[in-house]
Each structure stands twice: as structure tokens, then as C-alpha cells.
Amino acid sequence: MKKGWVIATISICCTVLVYIFIHVSRSKSYDNNHSLSVIPSGAALIIKTDNLAYIQKLIRTIDYTNELESFEPIKNRFDQLSSLDSVVNNEGISLAKEINKLPLYCSIHAQGKDDTKALFVIELPNRRQENKLLRFLKTAPKLGFALSNRKYNSKSIYQLKANDKQWFIHIKNGLLLFSESSLLIESSIRQQLSNDNWTNSADFKKIQKTIGAGSKINVFVNFEQLPEVLKVASASNFKKKVKVVANQSKWAEVDLDIENNGILMNGFISTSHGIISQLLSNAQPQRAKIQNVLPGNTRAYMSLSLSDGNEIKKRINNFHKKNTTNDSYRNTINSWTKSIGFDPENELFKHLSGSVALAYTDYNHLESKANGFMVLKLNSESSAHDGLLNIARSLQAKLTSLKIKEYKPDNDLSYTIYRAFDQNFIKHFFDPIFPKVPQKYMALFENNLIIADATVLIEQFIYNNILNKTLNNSKTHQAFLGQFSSRENMFAYCETAHLSAILGGAFEPLIGNLSENQKETLNNFYGLGTQLSGTGEMIYSTSYLQYLPTRESEPRTIWQSLLDSTVYTKPVLVKNHYTKEREVIVQDNANNLYLLSNSGRVLWKKPLDSPIDGNITQIDYYRNNKLQYLFNTKNSIYLLDRNGNHVANFPVRLPSKASNSMAVFDYDNNRKYRLFIACENKKVYLYDTKGNIVSGWKFNKSEGTVSQAIQHFRSNGKDYIAFADDKRNYICDRKGNIRVKLKNNFVRNHNSVYHLINKDKTNDALISTNKDGLLLEIKLSNGEVVQNEITEIEGNHGFDAFYMNNQLHYLFSEDKRVVCIRQDGDELFDESFDQSINLTVDRYQFSSKDIKFGISEKTGGRIHLLNKNGDLYKGFPLKGHSRFSIGFLKSSASRFNLIVGGSENYIYNYQVD
């Protein structure tokens, strides 16, 4: 009996142990420490994420998925992952759902001469999940999918065909491998069976330790294999050149962060014997300065920033010493030294401050191969000038002169453009760093040496800097740079819309011949930038691709000049009494007054106490045919000469704050000016040009506040000084006595002024509108007021009257509407606008019979020019943020200039046909 119990007990225990063993075996957890090692060593890129679902969600939800998918290589990778959703078992569960919460590796490999393939490796948590996937595969034929199985080195490779997609699959030891390429699966199996584990290399282990904590996507770059992948995307004449990439590093790791506003990558690069490693290893990052001078229309640039020129020289020399080029490099320099009697290498680099850049703009369309120019920042232009020219003369001793031309942006400035060093001098030093080194022409400008293969590029560099139209002053570019550190050693940038134009020749299969859809895609992104900084024996990198589909396109202007703030006043075209040409005077919202030359250069800037009220008038104060600028602010009357200096006793402090803009009258055209201004104390003051109050003006006080400028009219031999406050109208003689007493007074609309009609006739009159939008006529002969409701107009409106073809016309403006009506009631036009407009509509006389109307939006950022019939003039609307002036800046011009306030503190000069 006892023996039976013992046997039974042992049997039960064995059964339990067997059950536990089987259950544990099926549920065995995998540590997956060997996931990376199953990837074939030929991988150029390896992408790792801890959660496949995270990648799939990004693909579905980021704002620019459609843009990315317009490029075939990216679309193929997205499609590969998405196709897993179509593989569904008999329970309706997709293969994607089974694996979407599991860690994923994706490696990119070159295959053949012109193709790349991806291998996906997914970490399985335990044997239960592994068996489940195997069962999933084996039921595929019942679900209509084609499945086959073959052995390779005794390991199973499944071939699954589903919805026009073909997958090769291998499952073993807690890893699921799948790829469109059977060769990659076979290569992985061979690697698993070998003892050679590339992940044990010191370079990779070092870079693997740099993975950022909490990063969701990591990318490993194998520089040794990267050229093979780049060849697939390279033009035939560029395939050999990509080999140089292999020398730049062994491995790199970047943490990838994908957001709706762009893609950010941060990480480390190991050093090697390539030029980038030699330049940046143990380098001290510097504050970037080169963007301060690069033109605002720079489409791409690559910059190097080291401590000084000698540091650049030392590192270039080290590069050649560690490669096979040192003898050739030194022999050329020694030959120059022997020929010219001094060492040109030392002479050049001692003048460099340490910042150098190669940049590309969109100016030189006629000479596309000469679109790049170099900028080398100098320690001192004055000390470098003779030394650099001495190098150029010595290397080109046969030339009688280095001077090519004088570049004159305007009458007061001149810059000499020289023939550059020739004999591949600059190229000899910088060819390993930059893809192309220009060397034909050069000029010096404010501690910068500019070298280009077309003189127009040097001229435009200088011109943009004179106007302060540089990347440093571009809010869009500065916001882009906000993703990067303020210190760096190298930076490369390209506007995405110009990727094809700048890099398409090198990477023709990828971006050389873009479709219209792909061009639109690139336009929706702003720029792609990469920053590199030395951090000991490694290089820290940051790359950023910014998605910015809503940014405004750059206006097509003749010039744009930077002010300290946005334009406040309407820009005024004023006369230069020396050259007889036109210049521009304007005030910004920081209360600075500027005079700009007709080339857009700021001639001077004058800070004022407050904003200017009304117009700026030119007068001849000294009566010597030299003109000054007269205007008022709330507190003072100013008179400035053409150099921005105060004249005589000005500025004159007002006895009370001004309530309107000053009016300037020259009754008899004898330059004895009279200045009228109303103040908040309800008094109207009359000043002479010396700034003294004229005692003969007898007007006492107005009942209300005068807000519009006082006006002067002359008809039938009589002078009328007319103005209105918020209670009544006043029509005086030149001494301030009431000349016309209105029989029925009214409150004039605060945006309206008077207009004289029927001049020198018995029925002469002043017309204006009241606060209710009614047209009123004041007969000057007897003060009778005639009311006329010519059209329905809002209470808050603007009003203008003018003669065209000897007929009187009325122009009314409302919040979003402009109406033009003839005196007989016929309507010429009635135009509506999407945005609120300024009620002051400017009128431009293009010819005796051609009048146009200028409308500016209050906040919409556009300006409109209407023909006399109300049609929009060709080319409009344009971008602009103020009222605008139209005229000829130069007497030789055949087209009108339009001057208007622009965005980002610029003032624009457009050309109008």
C-alpha cells in the first residue's frame, strides 16, 4: 500500500514538472541582446525604435506625410510597413497588430549597382509570441496568401506574397526578420552562424554609448558602407566622388525627433582621417558670425568657424599629413615661395579671423556655374589689404593691373573689384573642405574678402550688406537657426526649394528632375541644416528639416532696405538738390527718421521724440535752392537739412500738444512760408520759417479739437483758410477772421477734408462730407450749405474729390470698400476687399488722362493699385504694410518706382510698368 502511494506521488510530481517545463519553454522570455548583431555588416544605415506602433502613428499623423511620400524611396519604406496591415489571420487580426508594440530595427543596404533594400528586425518578447507568429504564417495559404518555405544553411526562410508585395521571413531565437530581398535574409543567417560580430568593434561600442536617454528613434550611420548607398542616388559623374564620405568617420549615432514643425536629429560622430574629422577633432566651438554678412537671398551655404586663420592652416596641414597628399601639397607651396620670395600660405592665413564660407544665391542665372562665392572674414581690412593684393600681384607678375572695375552702388560709394590670386591659389587650400572653390575675382568689404567667378556676385554681396539685407536680419532664418547651438565649427544649410538647383547635378536620380508635385513638396519645407561642433575626440551634430508651408514668398523688389522697426509713415519721395534725383524719407515705429538714397542705402537716421503727424514737406529755408525737411510731432516742429542736422532755431517746442498735422503754405510762391498747426488747447497757431509765432494771426480758439490739417484755397482773388473741429467748420481769411459764415453748420467727417470746386467762378464752393456720409457743398459767396446724398456711405469713411476729363469725381472709402462716382451720379466702380483698408486712398497722376488709386490694407499685408475704372492694375496686389508713394527715383528711369513699408522692418522698392 505504502509502495503504491510512493509510486503515485512520484508520477504526479513528474507530470507536474513536465507540464511546468513545457509551459515555461513556451513562455520563455528572450533577452534580445544580439538583435543588432543579426544585421549584416554591410548596412549603411540602421534605424532603431522601441515601438513599431510609434513609427506607424507618425506616418499617419504628421502634417507632411504626403510631402514625404512624393519621393519614391521614402514612399517605398512607408508602403513596406503599411503592407503588413493587409496580412490578416482567420480571426481578423493583422500581422501588423501582432508586432506593432515590439522594438524594431530597419537597416538599409546597397544591393547591386543601382538599388537599395531594407531589412527589418523585430524583437519578440518570448517563445509564445514566436510560436504564434509561426502559426500565423502557416495559416496564410488558407487565407489566400501564397506561402513557400525553403532551407538555407538549415534555417527556414519563408516567402510570403500578399497584395503585390513579396516578403522573405525568418523567425528564430526571439527575432523576426523580414525583407523584400532574400539576399539580406541569407546574409543575416550567415552572420548569425559566424563568429564575426561587427557590434563588438571599439568604434561602434563607443558610439552606441551616446544614445540619448528617452529617445524614441535612433539612427546609426556606417560611414564605411554609406558611399555604396549614396552611389544609387548619385549622378554617374559623381559616383566616384562620394567615396570621400567613407574617410570622414567610422560610425555616427543620432537621436531622431519627428514633430509637426519638422525633423530634428542630434548625436555624435566618431572621428577618422577625413577632412571634417581633422578640422573638428578637439576644436573649440565658436560663435557663428558668417550669417551676419551673407545676403538675404542666400539659398545654400557651408561655413567653417575656428579660433583664427592659423588654426585653419594648422588643421589643413594635419589633414594632408595624415593622408597621401602631403608631399604634393607642400611642394606647391614651396614652389610659390621660391618664385615670389615669401610664403603666401602664412601671408594669407595670418589675416583670416577663422570664419570662412561658401555660399550660393539666385542672382547669377546667366552664369549658373559661377553662382557660388566665398567669404573669408578678416582680422582687419586695412592691414590685410596690401598683403592680399601683394600675393595676387606676385602670383600674376605678368599682369599690368589687378583692377577689373569700380562698383558704384550710388554716387557716394565705390568699391574696387580685382582679379583674384589665380594659379589655383585659394583652391589649393580649401578644395578639401568645399565642393567648389571660386577664384577669378575678389573684393574687400568691411573686414571680408569676397571671391567669386562672376563680378555680379561680389556686387550683390556688397549691395545687400549696404542695405542690411542679410540672413542675420531674416526673421525666418533666425527662427530656423534657433534649433541649433549658438556655437559651432561647421554649418551646412540649403533652402529646400532650391535643393534640386544646387544639388540636383550631383544627386540627379533623387532630386535632379523633380515633378511639379515634388517641387511643391519642397516649397512646403523651409530649409535643411546640419551643424557640427568638436567635442574632444568626437563630433557633436545637429540636423534639422523645418516644415513651414505657410511662410510668405519673398517679394520681387528692386531693393529692400532694413530699418530698426516697421515703417510708420507713408514713404515720401524727396528731391536731392545736388543731383536733382529722388531720395526716400520715412519714419519707423521706433520714432527714427531715415533718409535713403535712390539705391536704398540709409544716408542717415535721426531719432525723434515721437511719431510724425502728417506729411514731410521740403522747403527752401535759406532761399538758396537748397532744400530742408519740415514736419511736426506731437511736441515740436522740426526742420532738418539734407544731412539730418537741425536748422537754425529748430526744433520749436509747441505750447500744447499738436492735435493735427502741420500745414505749410507759400501764398505767393516767394518762399515766405507760413506754418499752421492746431493744438490740444484748441488754439490754432501760425508760425513763420524762423519758428516764431506770427502776431498778425487773430484767430482765437476753436470750439472743439481740430484733427485734420488746415487747408488754404484761393479763388476769385480771395484766400480762404479752412479747417474743422468735431463741432463745426471755420473758413477764415489770412488774418484769422471768419470770411465765410456757414448758414447751416455741420460736423465734418473726421477723415474728410475740403475740396475746391468751380474755382474762380461765381459758384465756387468747398465740398466735404459729414459724419453721416452725406456730401455737403459750402458756397463761398454766401455760406449756404447744400446737402447731397449721392450714394449710401457708412458714417466712418474717407472722402476725396478730383477732376478727370474735366468732370468732377467723388471717391468714397469704407472699411472694405472703395466707390468712385461722377458728379452727375454715374458710378465708375464699386470695389470690395477681403481685408480692412486704410480710409486714406492715395491718388496718382500717371498722365493727363490716367489716374490710379492706391489702397493699403490695415493688417492684411497687401497693397492694391486700381485703374480709373476700378480694375486691379497688372501685377497687383503686392506685399506691403503701409501707404505707398509712386514716382521716378532716377531721372533716367523708364519705369515708376513704388516705395512701401515691408515685413520684418524692411522698406521695399518695387518697379511698376
LINPE-V404278 format. One line per field, one symbol per residue. ss: DSSP state (A for helix, B for strand, O for the rest). phi: phi as a letter, one per 20 degrees, with the letter a starting at -180 (. if undefined). burial: 1 if it has 16 or more other C-alpha atoms within 10 Angstrom, else 0. A space follows every 50 residues. Layout:
BEGIN
ss->???
phi->???
burial->???
END
This chain:
BEGIN
ss->OAAAAAAAAAAAAAAAAAAAAAAAAAOOBOOOOOOAAAOOOOOOBBBBBO OAAAAAAAAAAOOOAAAAAOOAAAAAAAAAAAAAAAOBOOOOOBAAAAAO OOOBBBBBBBOOOOOBBBBBBBBOOBAAAAAAAAAAAAOAAAAOOBBBBB BBOOBBBBBBBBOOBBBBBBBBOOBBBBBOOAAAAAAAAAAAAOOOOAAA OAAAAAAAOOOOOOOOBBBBBBAAAAAAAAAAOOOAAAOOAAAAAAAOOO BBBBBBBBBOOBBBBBBBBBOOOOAAAAAAOOOOOBBOOAAAOOBOOBBB BBBBBOOOAAAAAAAAAAAAAOOOOAAAAAAAAAAAAAAAOOOAAAAAAO OBBBBBBBBBBOOOAAAAAAOBBBBBBBOOAAAAAAAAAAAAAAAOOOOO OOBBBBBOOOOOOOBBBBBOOOOOAAAAAAOOOOOOOOOOBBBBOOOBBB BBOOAAAAAAAAAAAAOOOBAAAOAAAAAAAOOOOOBBOBBBBBBAAAAA AAAOOOOAAAAAOOOAAAAAAAAOBBBBBBBBBBBOOBBBBBBBBBBOOO OOOOOOOOBBBBOOOOBOOOOBBBBOOOOOOBBBBBBBOOOBBBBBOOOO OBBBBBBOOOOBBBBBBBBOOOOOOOOBBBBBBOOBBBBBOOOOOBOOOO OBBOOOOBOOOOBBBOOOOOOOOBBBBBBOOOBBBBBOOOOOBOOOOOOO BOOOOOOOOOBBBBBOOBBBBBBBOOOOBBBBOOOOOBBBOOOOOOOBOO OOOOBBBOOOOOOOBBBBBBOOOOBBBBBOOOOOBBBBOOOOOOOOOBBB BBBBOOBBBBBBBBOOBBBBBBOOOOBBBBBBOOOOBOOOOBBBBBBOOB BBBBBBBOOOOBBBBBOOOOOBOOOOOBBOOOOOBBBOOOOOOOOBBBBB BOOOOBBBBBBBO
phi->.fffffffffffffffffffffffffdgedelfdgffefgfefeccdcbe bffffffggedffdgfffffdggffffffffffffeecefemeeffffdf ddfcdcddcfcmecbccdddcdeefafgfffffffgffegffeneeccbc dclmdecedddblmdccdcccalmcddbafdfffffffffffeeeedffe fffffffffegffnfecccddeffeggfffgfeefgedffffffffefae ccccedcdcfeqddccrccfebeffffffdfmfegdffcfffdfgfefeb bcccccfaffffgffffffffecedfffffffffffgffdnbefffffff eeeodcbdccddfeffcffdfecdcdfdfbfffegffffffffffcffff befdadedfbfdcbceddfffmllfffgedgfedfbdfbecbbdblmcdd cbebffffffffffffemecffdeffffffffedffdadcbcbbfffdgf fedffedgfecfceffffffgfffdebcccdcbfcmeccecccbdeebfe fffffedfbccedfbffdefgdeceefeemeeccdbddfemedcddffen ffebccfdfaffemeddecdfelcmddcddacdfdbddcdefenefdlee fdfffbffdbefdcccgdldmefcddbdcfemeddddefenefeffedfe befceedeffccccblmdecddabdecadccdefenefeceffcfbefgf edcececlgmdfdfbddacefeneecddfffbmfddebefaecffebdbb cbdblmdfcdcdccgcbccccfgenfeeabddcfdfdffeeedcefbfdc dccdccffcfmccccdffenfffgndfdfacbfcdcrefcfefdcfdddb fdelmedddeddf
burial->00000000000000000000000000100000001111111111111111 11111000100011101111100000010100110011100001110111 11111111111000011111111111111110110110110000101000 00000011111100011111100111111111011101111100001110 00110111001100011111111111111111111001100110111111 11111101000101111111111111111110111101111011111111 11111111111110111111000000000000100100010011100111 11111111111101000001111111111010011011111111110000 01000010100000011111110011101101100011111111101111 11111111111111111111111101100100010011111111111111 01111111111101000110111111111111111001111111111110 00001000111111111111111111000011111111111111111111 11111000001111111111100001111111111111111101001001 11010001111111100000001111111101111110101000001110 01001111111100100011111111011111110101111100010111 11111110000001111111111111111100111000010010011111 11000000111111101111110000011100001111111111000000 11111111001111111101011000111111111111110000011111 1111111111100
END
